[in-house]
Amino acid sequence: MKTFQILTLANDLRHYANLRHSFLAAGFDEERCAYTMLDNFDGNAHEPYGAYQRFKTAGRAKYFIFCHQDVLLSQGDGYDKLLAVLAALSRRDPTWAVAGNSGVNAGYELVSRIVDPLGTPAWLGDLPQAVMGLDENFIVVNGADGAAGIGWSPELAGFHFYGCDVCLNAALHGRKSYVIDFKLQHLGRGVLTADFWAIKARFQRHWEKRFHAAFIITPTKIPLVLTRHAWLRWLGALPVVQRRLLRPRALRLARRLNLARIPA
């Protein structure tokens, strides 16, 4: 059994070749790791929700890595560091489900270990930190038997919000997701494709029925009100409310009400 199985959806062979070269140079050799690239060169034949879930279900590894094609291990962290960080996380929380490098914690603070064109600030506090969702550039899923049911919702599809979806599915199983101390470089700026708002609406419809009341924020600062109560959904969708959800007073109230939905 491999230590890591690494899956990337790629539409740019140059990016993928650079990613693979950087991983191999950082110690992710093919004796211990398996690389899979799904070809999106002629269109988006593969999307993350379905492709990632099929890969995880069919695969067999200690850990699964799902990453963007424009990720580079150029910051000094490699195979040994990631293995040590995940081992330490397992000692701290043997039932952890998902790990990554950028997310929002229960205090509604952005926690990150990443270098990117947006200048995302590095978290100055302790790591790991439990988070409500993860940036999709780099996601590690625990391959342990107890995490077999953790994955992506089969009802959803597309290229947005799948980092939150896998973490929410883990939370429903009572398992946590974490930002870990593993630094890499992401070359992408993040693109809002034409279908972004349609995928957001489908994501909310799927998840709102599962919560009495939840308020989560994505790593890209998209606020999501998830509730089975129609009047709360209506209120949360008002433009004036949406503009105020990220203000300090609203975040303090959300913290007091424990709306982040991170398992205790």
FENGIHU-V764687 format. One record per backbone hydrogen bond with DSSP energy under -1.0 kcal/mol. NH is the residue of the N-H (numbers start at 1). CO is the residue of the C=O. If there is no record, write none. Layout:
BEGIN
[[NH	CO] [NH	CO]]
END
This chain:
BEGIN
[[3	32] [4	32] [5	63] [6	34] [7	65] [8	36] [10	38] [16	12] [17	13] [18	14] [19	15] [20	16] [21	17] [22	18] [23	19] [24	20] [25	21] [26	22] [27	24] [28	23] [29	27] [33	29] [34	4] [36	6] [38	8] [40	10] [43	40] [45	43] [51	47] [52	48] [53	49] [54	50] [55	51] [56	52] [57	53] [58	54] [59	55] [62	2] [63	3] [64	141] [65	5] [66	139] [67	7] [68	137] [72	185] [74	72] [79	26] [82	78] [83	79] [84	80] [85	81] [86	82] [87	83] [88	84] [89	85] [90	86] [91	87] [92	88] [93	89] [96	93] [97	176] [98	176] [99	140] [100	178] [103	111] [105	109] [108	105] [111	103] [113	101] [115	184] [119	116] [123	112] [129	179] [131	177] [132	104] [135	102] [139	66] [140	99] [141	64] [142	97] [143	62] [147	144] [148	145] [150	147] [156	153] [165	161] [166	162] [168	164] [169	165] [170	166] [171	167] [172	168] [174	171] [175	170] [178	98] [179	129] [180	100] [182	180] [185	72] [186	115] [187	70] [193	191] [196	193] [199	195] [200	196] [201	197] [202	198] [203	199] [204	200] [205	201] [206	202] [207	203] [208	204] [210	207] [211	208] [214	226] [215	259] [216	224] [218	222] [221	218] [224	216] [226	214] [228	211] [233	229] [234	230] [235	231] [236	232] [237	233] [238	235] [242	238] [243	239] [245	241] [247	244] [251	247] [252	248] [253	249] [254	250] [255	251] [256	252] [257	253] [258	255] [259	254]]
END
